Amino acid sequence: MANSAAAKPESAGQAPAFLDPDKEAHAFIKAHKQALQKKWSLKSMNPLFDAVDLAFFLTALGRKSDAAEICDLIAESVSFSGNYNIWSPVGYAICLRARLLRSAGKAGEADAALAPVIAKPMVLTPPQAQMDKDLAALPAALDKALAASAKKAACQTAARKLYTVSWYLEFAHAKVPGFAGVAIDPLEALWREGLGKLAARLDS
């Protein structure tokens, strides 16, 4: 835990062009980009999680190429070197990138994209009983998150529930040991439904 993940120096400090708020028309996304631009770092946990949130928001809004750009930058810039505070958001970015590839009919590329987190999972594989409990609770947890009165908190919490959906789905699709018990079809339906509900809240 003492070591930090390694970030490429050319992308570690300067905010990427996709965070330019002046080029963003969506009011909520614009505000999120503006805040993230000011604290951008590939070496700090909170900005990384905020960047992954942004990628999930953009996915929900149908802006998959924009989401993929964020995930690719994170995955290509940060490698595992012992700090799970850093590796956790990176891992979820990798899972979302795999989701986007798989949804585009590129299952082989999706499986290949998952290689870093299959080799070094960002979260320990839960026992089947815990996984079943998580999966059963996800629909209600997602609805509860989206019903919160504060829009920013609602969208962030909902996105992070969808982190779990993408992680479980991608590891199940890739046949990672320990994920054989995941029922893919209902979870795929929850993914689609969750994105739709998140999009509605983002646009509200």
C-alpha positions as CSV (number, residue, x, y, z in Angstrom):
1,M,0.0,0.0,0.0
2,A,3.0,2.3,0.4
3,N,3.8,2.4,-3.3
4,S,1.9,4.5,-5.7
5,A,0.7,3.6,-9.2
6,A,2.9,4.8,-11.9
7,A,1.6,7.6,-14.2
8,K,3.1,8.7,-17.5
9,P,4.7,12.1,-16.9
10,E,3.3,13.6,-20.1
11,S,-0.3,13.1,-18.8
12,A,0.2,13.3,-15.0
13,G,-0.2,17.0,-14.4
14,Q,-1.9,18.8,-17.3
15,A,-5.7,18.4,-17.6
16,P,-6.6,16.7,-20.9
17,A,-8.5,18.6,-23.6
18,F,-11.7,16.6,-23.0
19,L,-12.1,18.5,-19.7
20,D,-12.3,21.9,-21.3
21,P,-15.7,23.2,-19.9
22,D,-15.9,25.8,-22.7
23,K,-16.5,23.0,-25.2
24,E,-19.3,21.3,-23.2
25,A,-23.0,22.1,-23.8
26,H,-24.5,19.9,-21.1
27,A,-24.8,22.0,-17.9
28,F,-24.2,19.2,-15.4
29,I,-21.3,17.7,-17.3
30,K,-19.9,21.2,-17.8
31,A,-19.8,21.9,-14.1
32,H,-18.3,18.4,-13.4
33,K,-15.6,19.0,-16.0
34,Q,-14.9,22.5,-14.6
35,A,-14.4,21.1,-11.1
36,L,-12.3,18.2,-12.2
37,Q,-10.1,20.4,-14.5
38,K,-9.0,22.4,-11.4
39,K,-7.8,19.3,-9.5
40,W,-6.8,17.0,-12.3
41,S,-4.3,14.3,-11.4
42,L,-3.5,10.8,-12.4
43,K,-1.7,10.3,-9.1
44,S,-4.6,11.0,-6.7
45,M,-7.6,8.9,-5.8
46,N,-10.4,11.4,-5.7
47,P,-9.7,13.0,-9.2
48,L,-9.4,9.5,-10.7
49,F,-12.8,8.5,-9.2
50,D,-14.3,11.8,-10.4
51,A,-12.9,11.1,-13.9
52,V,-14.5,7.6,-13.9
53,D,-17.8,9.1,-12.7
54,L,-17.6,11.4,-15.7
55,A,-17.0,8.4,-18.0
56,F,-20.1,6.7,-16.6
57,F,-22.2,9.9,-16.9
58,L,-21.2,10.2,-20.6
59,T,-22.0,6.5,-21.2
60,A,-25.5,7.1,-19.8
61,L,-25.9,10.1,-22.1
62,G,-25.0,8.0,-25.1
63,R,-21.6,9.7,-25.5
64,K,-19.7,6.4,-25.6
65,S,-16.7,7.7,-27.6
66,D,-16.2,10.5,-25.1
67,A,-16.4,7.9,-22.3
68,A,-14.0,5.6,-24.0
69,E,-11.5,8.5,-24.4
70,I,-11.4,9.0,-20.6
71,C,-11.1,5.3,-19.9
72,D,-8.3,4.8,-22.4
73,L,-6.3,7.7,-21.0
74,I,-6.6,6.3,-17.5
75,A,-5.9,2.7,-18.5
76,E,-2.9,3.7,-20.6
77,S,-1.4,6.2,-18.1
78,V,-1.6,4.4,-14.8
79,S,-0.2,0.9,-14.1
80,F,-0.5,-1.1,-10.9
81,S,2.3,-0.7,-8.5
82,G,0.8,-1.5,-5.1
83,N,-1.6,1.3,-4.2
84,Y,-5.1,0.1,-4.3
85,N,-6.5,3.6,-3.6
86,I,-5.3,4.5,-7.0
87,W,-5.8,1.1,-8.7
88,S,-9.5,0.9,-7.7
89,P,-10.7,3.8,-9.9
90,V,-8.3,2.7,-12.7
91,G,-9.8,-0.8,-12.5
92,Y,-13.4,0.5,-12.8
93,A,-12.3,2.6,-15.8
94,I,-10.9,-0.6,-17.4
95,C,-14.2,-2.5,-16.7
96,L,-16.2,0.3,-18.3
97,R,-13.9,0.3,-21.3
98,A,-14.5,-3.4,-21.7
99,R,-18.3,-2.8,-21.4
100,L,-18.1,-0.3,-24.2
101,L,-16.1,-2.6,-26.4
102,R,-18.4,-5.6,-25.7
103,S,-21.5,-3.5,-26.4
104,A,-20.0,-2.6,-29.8
105,G,-19.7,-6.3,-30.6
106,K,-16.0,-6.5,-29.8
107,A,-15.9,-9.3,-27.2
108,G,-12.4,-10.3,-27.9
109,E,-11.1,-6.8,-27.5
110,A,-13.2,-6.4,-24.3
111,D,-11.6,-9.6,-22.8
112,A,-8.1,-8.3,-23.8
113,A,-8.8,-4.9,-22.2
114,L,-9.6,-6.6,-18.9
115,A,-6.2,-8.3,-18.7
116,P,-4.7,-5.7,-16.2
117,V,-7.5,-6.1,-13.7
118,I,-7.8,-9.9,-14.2
119,A,-4.1,-10.0,-13.3
120,K,-4.4,-7.6,-10.5
121,P,-8.1,-7.2,-9.4
122,M,-8.9,-3.8,-8.0
123,V,-11.3,-5.5,-5.4
124,L,-11.0,-9.0,-4.0
125,T,-13.4,-11.5,-5.5
126,P,-16.3,-11.7,-3.0
127,P,-17.7,-15.1,-2.0
128,Q,-20.7,-16.3,-3.9
129,A,-23.1,-15.5,-1.0
130,Q,-21.9,-11.9,-0.8
131,M,-22.1,-11.6,-4.6
132,D,-25.7,-12.9,-4.6
133,K,-26.5,-10.4,-1.8
134,D,-24.9,-7.5,-3.8
135,L,-26.7,-8.4,-7.0
136,A,-30.1,-8.7,-5.2
137,A,-29.6,-5.3,-3.6
138,L,-28.4,-3.4,-6.6
139,P,-31.8,-2.4,-8.3
140,A,-33.2,-0.9,-5.1
141,A,-29.8,0.7,-4.2
142,L,-29.7,2.3,-7.6
143,D,-33.2,3.7,-7.4
144,K,-32.6,5.0,-3.9
145,A,-29.4,6.8,-5.1
146,L,-31.2,8.4,-8.0
147,A,-34.1,9.6,-5.8
148,A,-31.8,11.7,-3.6
149,S,-32.7,15.3,-3.6
150,A,-29.2,16.6,-4.3
151,K,-28.5,16.0,-8.0
152,K,-24.7,15.9,-7.8
153,A,-24.7,13.3,-5.0
154,A,-27.5,11.3,-6.6
155,C,-25.7,11.0,-9.9
156,Q,-22.4,10.2,-8.3
157,T,-23.8,7.5,-6.1
158,A,-25.8,6.0,-9.0
159,A,-22.7,5.9,-11.2
160,R,-20.8,4.1,-8.5
161,K,-23.5,1.5,-8.1
162,L,-23.1,1.0,-11.9
163,Y,-19.4,0.5,-11.3
164,T,-20.3,-2.8,-9.6
165,V,-22.7,-3.8,-12.4
166,S,-19.9,-3.3,-15.0
167,W,-17.3,-5.1,-12.9
168,Y,-19.5,-8.1,-12.2
169,L,-20.7,-8.3,-15.8
170,E,-17.3,-8.0,-17.4
171,F,-15.7,-10.5,-15.2
172,A,-18.6,-12.9,-15.8
173,H,-18.4,-12.4,-19.6
174,A,-14.7,-13.0,-19.5
175,K,-15.2,-16.1,-17.4
176,V,-12.9,-14.9,-14.6
177,P,-12.8,-17.6,-11.8
178,G,-15.2,-16.8,-9.0
179,F,-17.8,-15.1,-11.3
180,A,-19.4,-18.1,-12.8
181,G,-22.5,-17.6,-10.5
182,V,-23.3,-14.2,-12.0
183,A,-26.6,-14.3,-13.9
184,I,-25.7,-12.2,-17.0
185,D,-29.0,-11.6,-18.6
186,P,-30.8,-9.8,-15.6
187,L,-27.6,-7.9,-14.9
188,E,-27.4,-6.7,-18.5
189,A,-31.0,-5.6,-18.2
190,L,-30.1,-3.7,-15.0
191,W,-27.2,-2.1,-16.8
192,R,-29.4,-0.8,-19.5
193,E,-32.1,0.3,-17.1
194,G,-29.6,1.9,-14.8
195,L,-28.0,3.9,-17.5
196,G,-31.4,5.1,-18.7
197,K,-32.4,6.3,-15.2
198,L,-29.0,8.0,-14.7
199,A,-29.4,9.8,-18.0
200,A,-32.8,11.0,-17.0
201,R,-31.4,12.4,-13.7
202,L,-28.5,14.0,-15.5
203,D,-30.9,15.8,-17.8
204,S,-33.3,16.8,-15.1
